[in-house]
Amino acid sequence: MFQKRWFNVLSFLILLFLLILLLNYTSFIFIPILQYIGAIAFPLIGAGILYYLTRPLMHFFERKLKVGRIIAVILVFLVILLLLTVFIMYVWPILQKQVTNLMYGIPGMIAAIEDFIFYWRINYTSIPPQIIVAIEDFISNIPNHMQNILDNLFGLLGGFIGQVISIVAGLVMVPFFLFFMLKDGEKLLPFVLQIFKKEKADNIRSLLTKIDHVLSSFIQGQLFVSFCVGVLLFIGYVVIDLNYALILALFGMMTNVIPYLGPFLAVTPALIVGTIQDPYNLIWVSIIMIVAQQIESNLISPNVMGQALNIHPLTVMTVIIAAGSIAGFLGILFAVPTYAVVRTIIAHFYQTYVNSKKDKEDALI
């Protein structure tokens, strides 16, 4: 019986549940560790994203300019500083002006929506009164909704001043984390593997290499694709003279990071603003989004991301919805890369198990 597969699986599940129960009773031991991880999570994740974005640039400097690692890292930081300077000098003033105009324009937008509903209510009686009442209640309560969102946001984040200090401290730490990641990141794997035997070390090296490839493909690919979509949207919005074109394009660029659901989130505010500005913009904004997404899905994504992740769209949407219900926006943001990493780990160990079983069978033969 002890050699039966079902017995081994049952024993594993029992031990797993006992381990979870033990961790639940001793959770107080891990609270300081979780607090420490939470304190460094923001600079670590930020530096990690920048690391995957700038690592190819660092290797490019090393190969083409024939310079050492330190000089290549310094050149990477100079490029980042140059991009920030260009953003602050040329993009930030326009963005600040559009944000200010948007804040002053929100009451006018609300009034336009109310006039539109009033017009339809008079001329088209086929609209159910329940829908009209619900829309009117929502519009009249928009200030309360926004205040509740802000209150909940700051309630979740904790004290405002403390959170600002934490964010500033995290931003200050990001360059230091990034510097040492670029400088010594490739030394981590040999350092970890030196404590294992050669066969086990080769297995772990293969796993970590696959995880690195998945993260690199997703971060570099998804951010580059989102940037391209943002540029395409901005060009389209400028062509049709859409109000707040830069804000809406940046919003579309940021939401496009979320696979499959991002484009729908990106187009919603543009449709609202465009329709209030001119009803014909409803058509033009839709055409711009469709064209941008077609270019992205048929030309940019296949060449940038390829088949690195190879995740079915239905799986992606299911994972995003589940992660969003569990962890909110952060869950939506990190759902796909986390799933891809977990799937890579499971697939690697399963393949290792299959290979070891095959080797044993071959040895018996």
C-alpha positions as CSV (number, residue, x, y, z in Angstrom):
1,M,0.0,0.0,0.0
2,F,2.9,2.4,0.8
3,Q,4.0,2.1,-2.8
4,K,0.6,3.0,-4.3
5,R,0.4,6.3,-6.1
6,W,-2.9,7.2,-4.5
7,F,-1.4,6.7,-1.0
8,N,1.5,9.0,-1.8
9,V,-0.8,11.7,-3.2
10,L,-3.0,11.4,-0.1
11,S,-0.1,11.6,2.2
12,F,1.2,14.7,0.4
13,L,-2.2,16.4,0.7
14,I,-2.5,15.6,4.4
15,L,1.0,16.9,5.1
16,L,0.3,20.0,3.0
17,F,-2.9,20.8,5.0
18,L,-1.1,20.2,8.3
19,L,1.6,22.6,7.1
20,I,-1.0,25.3,6.3
21,L,-2.6,24.8,9.6
22,L,0.7,25.1,11.4
23,L,1.5,28.3,9.5
24,N,-1.9,29.7,10.5
25,Y,-1.3,29.1,14.2
26,T,2.2,30.6,14.0
27,S,1.4,33.5,11.7
28,F,2.5,36.0,14.4
29,I,6.1,34.9,13.7
30,F,5.9,36.0,10.0
31,I,4.3,39.4,10.7
32,P,7.6,41.2,11.0
33,I,8.9,39.5,7.9
34,L,5.8,40.4,5.9
35,Q,6.1,44.0,7.2
36,Y,9.7,44.1,6.0
37,I,8.7,42.7,2.6
38,G,5.9,45.2,2.3
39,A,8.3,48.1,3.1
40,I,10.8,47.1,0.3
41,A,8.2,45.8,-2.1
42,F,7.6,49.1,-3.9
43,P,11.3,50.0,-4.6
44,L,12.1,46.4,-5.4
45,I,9.3,45.9,-7.9
46,G,10.0,49.3,-9.4
47,A,13.7,48.6,-9.7
48,G,12.9,45.1,-11.1
49,I,10.8,46.5,-13.9
50,L,13.4,49.1,-14.8
51,Y,16.0,46.3,-14.6
52,Y,14.3,44.3,-17.3
53,L,13.8,47.4,-19.4
54,T,17.3,48.7,-19.2
55,R,19.3,45.4,-19.1
56,P,19.3,45.1,-22.9
57,L,20.5,48.7,-23.1
58,M,23.3,48.0,-20.7
59,H,24.5,44.9,-22.7
60,F,24.3,47.1,-25.9
61,F,26.7,49.6,-24.4
62,E,29.0,46.8,-23.3
63,R,29.1,45.2,-26.7
64,K,29.2,48.3,-29.0
65,L,31.2,50.7,-26.9
66,K,33.5,48.1,-25.4
67,V,33.1,49.5,-21.9
68,G,33.0,47.8,-18.5
69,R,29.9,47.0,-16.5
70,I,30.2,50.1,-14.3
71,I,30.5,52.5,-17.2
72,A,27.6,50.8,-19.0
73,V,25.4,51.1,-15.9
74,I,26.3,54.8,-15.6
75,L,25.4,55.3,-19.2
76,V,22.0,53.7,-18.6
77,F,21.4,56.1,-15.7
78,L,22.3,59.0,-18.0
79,V,19.8,57.8,-20.6
80,I,17.1,57.6,-17.9
81,L,18.0,61.0,-16.7
82,L,17.8,62.4,-20.2
83,L,14.3,60.9,-20.7
84,L,13.1,62.3,-17.4
85,T,14.4,65.7,-18.4
86,V,12.7,65.6,-21.8
87,F,9.4,64.6,-20.1
88,I,9.6,67.3,-17.5
89,M,10.5,70.0,-20.0
90,Y,8.2,69.2,-22.8
91,V,5.4,66.8,-21.7
92,W,4.7,67.8,-18.1
93,P,3.6,71.4,-18.8
94,I,1.1,70.2,-21.4
95,L,-0.1,67.4,-19.1
96,Q,-0.5,69.9,-16.2
97,K,-2.4,72.3,-18.3
98,Q,-4.8,69.6,-19.6
99,V,-5.4,68.2,-16.1
100,T,-6.3,71.7,-14.9
101,N,-8.6,72.2,-17.8
102,L,-10.2,68.8,-17.2
103,M,-10.9,69.7,-13.6
104,Y,-12.6,72.9,-14.6
105,G,-14.4,71.1,-17.4
106,I,-16.0,68.3,-15.3
107,P,-19.0,70.4,-14.2
108,G,-19.7,71.2,-17.9
109,M,-19.5,67.6,-18.9
110,I,-21.9,66.6,-16.2
111,A,-24.3,69.4,-17.3
112,A,-24.0,68.2,-21.0
113,I,-24.8,64.6,-19.9
114,E,-27.9,65.9,-18.0
115,D,-29.0,67.9,-21.0
116,F,-28.6,64.9,-23.2
117,I,-30.7,62.7,-20.9
118,F,-33.3,65.4,-20.6
119,Y,-33.5,65.7,-24.4
120,W,-34.0,61.9,-24.8
121,R,-36.5,61.9,-22.0
122,I,-38.7,64.4,-23.8
123,N,-38.3,63.1,-27.4
124,Y,-37.9,59.4,-26.9
125,T,-40.4,58.0,-24.4
126,S,-39.3,54.4,-25.2
127,I,-36.5,54.6,-22.6
128,P,-37.6,52.9,-19.4
129,P,-38.0,55.5,-16.6
130,Q,-36.1,53.2,-14.2
131,I,-33.0,53.6,-16.4
132,I,-33.4,57.4,-16.6
133,V,-33.8,57.6,-12.8
134,A,-30.8,55.4,-12.2
135,I,-28.6,57.5,-14.6
136,E,-29.8,60.8,-13.1
137,D,-29.1,59.5,-9.6
138,F,-25.6,58.4,-10.6
139,I,-24.8,61.8,-12.2
140,S,-26.2,63.8,-9.3
141,N,-24.1,61.7,-6.9
142,I,-20.8,61.9,-8.9
143,P,-19.2,64.3,-6.4
144,N,-20.2,61.9,-3.6
145,H,-18.9,58.9,-5.5
146,M,-15.5,60.7,-6.1
147,Q,-15.3,61.7,-2.5
148,N,-16.0,58.1,-1.4
149,I,-13.4,56.8,-3.8
150,L,-10.8,59.2,-2.4
151,D,-11.8,58.4,1.2
152,N,-11.5,54.6,0.6
153,L,-8.3,55.1,-1.3
154,F,-6.6,57.0,1.6
155,G,-8.2,54.6,4.1
156,L,-6.6,51.7,2.4
157,L,-3.3,53.4,2.0
158,G,-3.2,54.6,5.6
159,G,-2.4,58.0,6.7
160,F,-1.8,60.4,3.8
161,I,1.4,62.0,5.2
162,G,2.9,58.7,6.1
163,Q,2.1,57.2,2.8
164,V,3.6,60.1,0.9
165,I,6.8,59.7,3.0
166,S,6.8,56.0,2.2
167,I,6.3,56.6,-1.5
168,V,9.1,59.3,-1.6
169,A,11.4,57.0,0.3
170,G,10.6,54.2,-2.1
171,L,11.3,56.4,-5.1
172,V,14.6,57.4,-3.5
173,M,15.5,53.7,-3.1
174,V,14.6,52.7,-6.6
175,P,17.9,54.0,-8.2
176,F,20.0,52.3,-5.6
177,F,18.2,49.0,-6.1
178,L,18.5,49.4,-9.9
179,F,22.2,50.2,-9.8
180,F,23.1,47.0,-7.9
181,M,20.7,44.9,-9.9
182,L,22.4,46.0,-13.1
183,K,25.9,45.8,-11.7
184,D,25.6,42.4,-9.8
185,G,22.4,40.8,-11.1
186,E,24.1,38.2,-13.1
187,K,26.2,37.1,-10.1
188,L,23.2,36.1,-8.1
189,L,22.5,32.8,-10.0
190,P,26.1,31.4,-9.6
191,F,26.1,32.5,-5.9
192,V,22.8,30.5,-5.3
193,L,23.8,27.5,-7.3
194,Q,27.2,26.9,-5.6
195,I,25.5,25.2,-2.6
196,F,23.9,22.5,-4.8
197,K,25.4,19.5,-6.5
198,K,26.0,19.8,-10.2
199,E,22.8,17.9,-11.4
200,K,20.6,19.8,-9.0
201,A,22.3,23.1,-9.9
202,D,21.7,22.5,-13.6
203,N,18.0,21.8,-12.9
204,I,17.7,25.0,-10.8
205,R,19.6,27.0,-13.4
206,S,17.2,25.8,-16.1
207,L,14.2,26.8,-14.0
208,L,15.5,30.3,-13.1
209,T,16.5,30.9,-16.7
210,K,13.0,30.1,-17.9
211,I,11.5,32.4,-15.2
212,D,13.8,35.2,-16.2
213,H,12.8,34.7,-19.9
214,V,9.1,34.8,-19.0
215,L,9.4,38.0,-16.9
216,S,11.7,39.7,-19.4
217,S,9.4,38.9,-22.3
218,F,6.3,40.1,-20.5
219,I,7.7,43.3,-19.0
220,Q,9.7,44.4,-22.0
221,G,7.0,43.3,-24.5
222,Q,4.0,44.6,-22.7
223,L,5.4,48.0,-21.8
224,F,6.8,48.5,-25.3
225,V,3.4,47.5,-26.8
226,S,1.6,49.9,-24.4
227,F,3.9,52.7,-25.4
228,C,3.3,52.1,-29.1
229,V,-0.5,52.0,-28.4
230,G,-0.3,55.3,-26.4
231,V,1.6,57.0,-29.3
232,L,-0.9,55.8,-31.9
233,L,-3.8,57.0,-29.7
234,F,-2.2,60.4,-29.2
235,I,-1.7,60.8,-32.9
236,G,-5.3,59.9,-33.6
237,Y,-6.7,62.1,-30.9
238,V,-4.6,65.1,-32.1
239,V,-5.8,64.5,-35.7
240,I,-9.5,64.7,-34.7
241,D,-8.7,67.6,-32.3
242,L,-10.0,65.7,-29.2
243,N,-9.9,67.6,-26.0
244,Y,-7.4,66.4,-23.4
245,A,-5.6,64.2,-26.0
246,L,-2.4,63.8,-24.0
247,I,-4.2,62.7,-20.8
248,L,-6.4,60.3,-22.6
249,A,-3.5,58.8,-24.6
250,L,-1.4,58.4,-21.4
251,F,-4.4,56.7,-19.7
252,G,-4.8,54.4,-22.7
253,M,-1.1,53.6,-22.5
254,M,-1.2,52.8,-18.8
255,T,-4.4,50.6,-19.0
256,N,-3.1,48.8,-22.0
257,V,-0.6,47.1,-19.7
258,I,-3.5,44.9,-18.6
259,P,-3.8,42.3,-21.3
260,Y,-7.1,42.0,-23.2
261,L,-9.1,44.1,-20.7
262,G,-6.9,47.2,-21.0
263,P,-8.1,48.4,-24.4
264,F,-11.7,48.5,-23.2
265,L,-10.7,50.5,-20.1
266,A,-8.6,52.8,-22.3
267,V,-11.4,53.8,-24.7
268,T,-14.1,54.5,-22.2
269,P,-13.1,58.0,-21.0
270,A,-12.1,59.0,-24.6
271,L,-15.6,58.0,-25.8
272,I,-17.2,60.0,-23.0
273,V,-15.1,63.1,-23.6
274,G,-15.3,62.9,-27.3
275,T,-19.1,62.4,-27.4
276,I,-19.6,65.4,-25.2
277,Q,-17.3,67.5,-27.4
278,D,-18.9,66.4,-30.6
279,P,-21.3,63.4,-31.1
280,Y,-19.4,62.4,-34.3
281,N,-16.3,61.8,-32.1
282,L,-18.0,58.7,-30.9
283,I,-17.4,57.2,-34.3
284,W,-13.9,58.7,-34.7
285,V,-12.6,57.6,-31.3
286,S,-13.9,54.1,-31.9
287,I,-12.2,53.9,-35.3
288,I,-8.9,55.2,-33.7
289,M,-9.0,52.6,-31.0
290,I,-9.8,49.8,-33.5
291,V,-7.0,50.8,-35.8
292,A,-4.5,51.1,-32.9
293,Q,-5.5,47.7,-31.6
294,Q,-5.3,46.1,-35.0
295,I,-1.8,47.5,-35.5
296,E,-0.8,46.4,-32.1
297,S,-2.3,42.9,-32.3
298,N,-1.1,42.1,-35.8
299,L,2.2,43.9,-36.2
300,I,3.7,44.9,-32.8
301,S,2.7,42.2,-30.3
302,P,3.7,39.2,-32.5
303,N,7.1,40.6,-33.2
304,V,7.8,42.0,-29.7
305,M,6.3,39.3,-27.4
306,G,6.1,36.4,-29.8
307,Q,5.0,33.2,-28.2
308,A,6.9,33.7,-25.0
309,L,3.9,33.5,-22.8
310,N,1.5,31.5,-25.0
311,I,-1.4,31.9,-22.7
312,H,-5.0,31.5,-24.0
313,P,-7.0,34.7,-23.9
314,L,-9.8,33.1,-21.9
315,T,-7.3,32.0,-19.3
316,V,-5.9,35.5,-19.1
317,M,-9.3,37.1,-18.6
318,T,-10.2,34.5,-15.9
319,V,-6.9,35.1,-14.1
320,I,-7.4,38.9,-14.2
321,I,-11.0,38.8,-12.9
322,A,-10.0,36.4,-10.1
323,A,-7.0,38.4,-9.1
324,G,-8.9,41.7,-9.2
325,S,-11.6,40.3,-6.9
326,I,-8.9,39.1,-4.5
327,A,-6.3,41.9,-4.6
328,G,-7.9,44.8,-6.4
329,F,-6.0,46.8,-9.0
330,L,-2.6,45.4,-7.9
331,G,-4.0,41.9,-8.4
332,I,-5.1,42.9,-12.0
333,L,-1.7,44.4,-12.7
334,F,0.4,41.5,-11.6
335,A,-2.0,38.6,-12.4
336,V,-0.7,37.6,-15.8
337,P,3.1,37.6,-15.0
338,T,2.5,35.8,-11.7
339,Y,0.4,33.2,-13.5
340,A,3.0,32.9,-16.2
341,V,5.8,32.3,-13.6
342,V,3.7,29.8,-11.6
343,R,2.9,27.9,-14.8
344,T,6.5,27.9,-15.8
345,I,7.5,26.4,-12.4
346,I,4.8,23.7,-12.5
347,A,5.7,22.8,-16.1
348,H,9.4,22.6,-15.3
349,F,8.9,20.3,-12.3
350,Y,6.5,18.1,-14.2
351,Q,8.9,17.8,-17.1
352,T,11.7,17.0,-14.6
353,Y,9.5,14.3,-13.0
354,V,8.7,12.8,-16.4
355,N,12.3,12.8,-17.5
356,S,13.5,11.2,-14.2
357,K,10.8,8.5,-14.5
358,K,11.8,7.8,-18.1
359,D,15.5,7.5,-17.0
360,K,14.6,5.0,-14.4
361,E,12.6,2.9,-16.9
362,D,15.4,3.0,-19.3
363,A,17.8,1.9,-16.6
364,L,15.6,-1.0,-15.7
365,I,15.5,-2.1,-19.3
